[in-house]
Amino acid sequence: MKLLVIGSGGREHAIAKKLLESAGVEQVFVAPGNDGMTLDGLTVVDITIAEHDRLIAFAKENDIAWTFVGPDDALAAGIVDDFTAAGLKAFGPSKLAAELEWSKDFAKSIMVKYDVPTAKYGTFTDFEEAKAYIEAQGAPIVVKADGLALGKGVVVAETVEQAVEAARDMLLDNKFGNSGTRVVIEEFLAGEEFSLFAFVNGDKFYIMPTAQDHKRAYDGDKGPNTGGMGAYAPVPHLSQAVIDQSVETIVKPVLKGMIAEGRPYLGILYCGLILTADGPKVIEFNARFGDPETQIILPRLTSNFAQNITDILDEETPDITWLDGGVTLGVVVASNGYPLDYAKGMELPAKTEGDIITYYAGAKFADNSKALLSNGGRVYMLVTTAADVKTAQNTIYTELNNQTTDGLFYRSDIGSKAIKD
């Protein structure tokens, strides 16, 4: 069986690597991929995610059994619809179902209609109206660009002035382009955030281990929001009762609601949740695997990943099994300046072997050389599995301390929230 993964980041590296490890899989192509992926035997294909016709032609010419779609913007552009119309199988939601991610206003309307717990909110296209709402509600308050913004279109404002400035940036100064022509302004929810993922086909779903991402750029959750600087799974201090409550009050009703709306869901549902004093509530939905959560969840999968996805696509019951015990933790290494302006072309350390996995997100071979250079904001991620968070941290940070990371940076506290004094 030959498979195609669409995307180029660390998430796609983890997906493709796990698929290639599956019995019965002959070859995994990644389009467009990045050069670092080839070190794991993956085949990168020089076709961008926007070139739907070329991707479809490639899938047909290479007898691809099915395609796994990674990025949010590809899903929002209707790539699954195009593959389906061409008679090809693709694992991911349709454009209409993916609106759960590409429109925060739509997601909010679904949650309100189907009684899914979430923050109170207002949606605005007019700056003065948004400003008046912020001033009436007070701070802290959260301002979100309605559309896709690479994980950076959310401002948690501690003052009214910060919130008004964020709304001005989005609605008047066009900071996020079309993604920010409409904003969702939410009440601030206090509590601990966690991610809950599920494989989904219609009303059938299969829950994965919980994970906790670290969005802020710097230690202590300081600095700007990023796409994610590290993660660990499962979240050891999160009770099964909380997970069960999340499934009953969030996962089940939203999937039933999407069916009722004529938008049945297929693919990965990512529930970004926060455990409040009133129980778990939704911060956001994503319509695909998370990055960097994928890189620490998939190493915990002990069943045949390719067969699992095949069964879900064929509406068969998959035999999904997970590692029992321990924790998997990963730290992202990014270019100095990320998520703002950053340089490229820094030489990267050698790929790790053994107990530490290297996933590449932004890497490119130097001209006429097999030396890997940085080629993005988030560059690579080191992941390991250990008995507990502290042991996993020691393994990763010892390795990072021994690497030459000139021009790069990483957080030194990934997973520390799970360590009790």
N, C-alpha and C positions, 0 to 999 in steps of 0.2 A: 504494500500500500504506500502510495506517495501522497504527501500532504503539503498544503501551502499555508503559511502564516503571513498575514498582512500587518506591516508595521516595522519599526526600526529600533525600538528602545529596549531597555532592560526587561520590561514586561514580555516583549515578544521573544527575547532571547530565552527567558525562563520557559515560556510556553513551548517554543520550538525544541529546546533541549529535552524537555520532558517527553514530548511526542516522539523524538528520535530514539529515546530510551525504551519506548514501548515495543513489546513483541509484535511482530507482524508489520512494522513500519520500515520501509526500505530507504526512503529519502524524505527529508523535510526541506522545503524551499522557504525562504523568507524574503518578502518584497516590501520595501527595498533593503531591509536589514542594515547591518553595519559590519565592518570588517572583523571586529572582534568575535562575532558569532562563528566565523569560519574555523576558529580554533577548537570548536566543539563539533566539527564535522557537518555543520549546517551549510546549505548552499544559498548564498545571497543572489538576488535577482534584481537587476537594475530597472525596476519599474516602480514609479511612485504610487502612493495610495490613491491619488486623484485620477489615475489612468485606468478607469474601470474597464474599458473595452480591451486594453492590452492585458490586464490581469485575467479577464475572462478568457481571452484567446490563449494565454499561457496555461491556464488551468485545463483547458480542453486539449491543447497540444501535448501536455505532459501527463494526461490521464490522472489528474488529481482527484482523489476520492472525495475530499471535502476541504473547505478552507476555513481557517480560524481567523476571525477579524479582531485585531487588537485595539486600534486607536478610536477614540470618541469621534473625531472629525470624519473619519471614514464612515462610521455608522450613521452620523448625522447627514451625510451626503447620500445615503441610500444605497450603499454598496451591496448590502445583503439583498435588497430588492432586485438589483441589477443581476446579481448572480442567480437568484431564483428564477427570474424571467428568462435567463439563458439556459435553464435546466440544470444548474449546478447547485450542489449543497454548500451552504455556508453557515457556520456557527456564529450567530450574533443576531441581535434584534433588527427588525425592519426599521425604516426611518420613522414611521409613526410610533412604534414602541420605544425607540431610542429617544423620543422627545422627553422621556422621563429625565434624561440628562441634559439634552441640548436646550431645554427651556425650563428654567427654575420656576417660572410662573406656572407653566403647565403642570409640573410635578406638584407644586403647592395646591393647585386646583384639584388634582386627583386625590391628594391626601385629605383635603377638606371634605370632598364629596364622599369618600369611602372611610371616613373616621379613622384615619391613620394619625397617630399623635405626632405633632410637629410644632414649631414655634409660630406664634401669631405673626401676621405679616401684612404688608401692603405692596402693591405693584405700581410703578410710576414710569411715565415717559416724559413728564414735565418736571423740570428742575425745581421750580418754585413750589409745586405741590409736594415734591419729595422733601424739600427743605422744611416746609410747614409740618409735615408728618414727623420728621426727625425731631423737630423742636417740641412738638406735642408729646412725643413718647419719651424723650430724654435718653440719656446714655447710662451704661453701655448699650450699644445697638449694633446690628450687623447689616452691612450694605453689600449686595451681591449683583454683579453683572448678570443679566438674565441668561445670556448664551455661554458658549464654551470659551474659556479663557486660560486654558492650560494650567488649571489649578491655582491661578493667581488672581482671579477676579472677585475675591472675597476680602472685605475689610472689616475686621472686628474693631469698631471704634470705641475708645474709652471715654471720649468726650463728644458733645454735640458738634463742636467745631470740626473734629476729625471726620465725623460722619457726613457733615455737609460738604466738606472738601472732597470726600470720596464720591459722593453723588455728583458733584460738579465735574470731577475728573471723568466720570462715565457718561453723563448726560450732555454736558456742554463741551468738554475738551476732547471727547472721543478717544479716551485712553485705551479702550478695548475694542475700538471699531464698532462694527455692527452688533457685536456681543453685548455692548453696553448701552445700546440705544433705549433699552428698558432695564429698570433695576427693580430688584426685590429687596425690601427693607424689612428685617425680621427683629423680633425681640431677642435679646441675648439669653442663651440658655446656659446655666451653670451646671457643671458635672464633668464626668470623665468620658472622653470620646473613644469609640472603638468602631471597627469595621466588621460587618457581617456579610459574607458572600454566599451565593447559592447558584448552582447549576439549575437552569430553568427550561422547561418546555411547556407552555400553557399554564395549567394549574399544578403540574408536577414539578417538584423542586427538591434539591438535595443540598443541605447546608454544609458549608465548609468550616474549618476551624476559625475562631475569632482572631482578629489581628489588631494591632495598634500602630498607626502611622505617626510620624513626627513631621509636621508640615513646615514649621518655622525653620529658617535657615541656620540659626545659631543655637548653641547650648542654652538650656533653661527656657526653651520656647521663645527665644528672642528673635528679632529681625523680621524680614518680610516673609509672607507665605511663599512656599515653593511647591513643586510637584510632589515633594516628599523626600526627606533626607535619611530615612531609615525606618525600620519596622521590626516587629517581632510577633510570633504566633506560637501557641495560642496565648490569650491574655489570662495569666494564671489566677488573678484575683477576681475574675468575672464568673459569677455563679451560673450553674446550669439553669437555674430558675429565671435569671435575667435573659439568657439566650432563648429559653422556651417562650417567655413573654414577648420577646422581640418577634419571634416567628408568628405567634398567634395574633398580635396586634398590628404588625407591620407587614411581614412578608406575605402572609395569606391574603389579607384584604387588598393589598395593592395588586397582586397578581390576578385576583378575581375581578378587581376593578378594571384592569387593563383588558381582560376578556370582555367584560360588559361594554367597554368603550369601543370594541371592535379592533383592539390593538393587542392581540395575544402575544405574549413575550417568549422569546427564544434566546438563549445565550447565558451570559453571566449577569446576575443582578447584584450590584454593589450597594449595600445599605450603609451609609455613613451615619452612625448613631451617636447619641450622647445619653449617658445614664444620669437622669435628673432625679430630684427628690420625688417626683411623680412617676418615675419609671422611665424606660427607654423612649426616646423621641428621635425623629428623623432630622438630621441636619441637611442631608442631600442624598439623592440617588445618582449612581453612575450606571451606565448601560454596558459596562464591560469590566474586565478584571482591573484591579488597581495597580498602580506603579508607585511605590515599591512593594506593595503587599503580595503581588503575584510571586515575586522572587523568594518570599519566605513561606508562602503557603504551599506551592507546588512541591518543594523538596519533602514535604510531609506526606504527600500522596504515595501510598504503597501499592495501589492497584494500577492496572493498565490504562494510562491516561487516554491514549488514542481509542481504545475499545470503549471506555466510558463515554467519550464524546460521540462515538459512532452509535452507541445504544440510545443516547438521549436524542440524537437526530432522527433515529428510526423509531422513536417512541417506545423503546424497550426499557425495562428497568435496569439501570446500570449497577454493577457490583463495585461500589466505591468504598475504598478502605483508606484509613489514615494512620500515620505513626501514632502509637499510644505512648504518651509520656514525653517528657523533655520539652525543650523550647527551641525554635528556630529563629535566629536573629540576623539582621543584615544592616550594614551601614553603607550609605551612598557617599561616593567621593565625587565632588563637583568642582567645576572651574571657579577660580577666584572671581568674585563679582556676581556670580549667579545668585538670584534669578534676574539680575539686571545685565548690564554689559559685561562680557567676559572675553578673554582671549582664547584662541584655539592653538593647537600644535604642540602642546606639552607632551614630552615622551612619557609613556605609561610604564609602570612596573610590569614585570613578567606575570603571566597568568598563574594564579595559585593552583595547586593540585592537592588531592587528598581531602581532608576534612573541611577545607574552605573552598567554596565555589566562587568564581568570578563571573558576574554577569555584566556584559558591556551594553551601555546605552548610547554613548557618543564616542566612537572610536574609529580611526581610519589609518590604514597603512601609509607610512611615509612613501613618497615617490621613490620608486626603484629600490624599495627596502621592505622588509617584513617587520620593521619597528612600528609599534602601535603608537599613534598620537591622539591626543584629546581632540574631539570634534563636536562638542556640544556643551550644554550647561551641566547636566548630570552626565558623568563620564563612565563610571563603573560602580559596581556594588559588590561587597564581599559578604558572603552568607555562610553561616555554620549552624549546626544542630548540636545541642549539648544538654546535659541533665537539667540545667537551670539557667536563668538569665545571666547571673553573675559569671558563670563559667563560659557562656557563649560570648559575653562582652570581653572577657580576658583573652579569649582566642582571637577574636577579630581585632581588638585594639593592639594586641601584641604584634600581629601581622602588619597592621597599618603603621605602627611605630617603626617597624623595620623596613618599610617601603620608602622610596624616594618619591615624595608627592609635591615637588616644587610646582607652584602655580595652581595648586589644587587645595581644597579644604574639605573637612568633614566634621560632623558633630561628634563630640566625645561622650555623649550621655544617652545614646539610643538604648531604650529598655530600662532606664534607671527608675521610671515611675513604678515598675513592677517589683522593685527591690525594697523590701520592708526593713527599716532599721531595727 
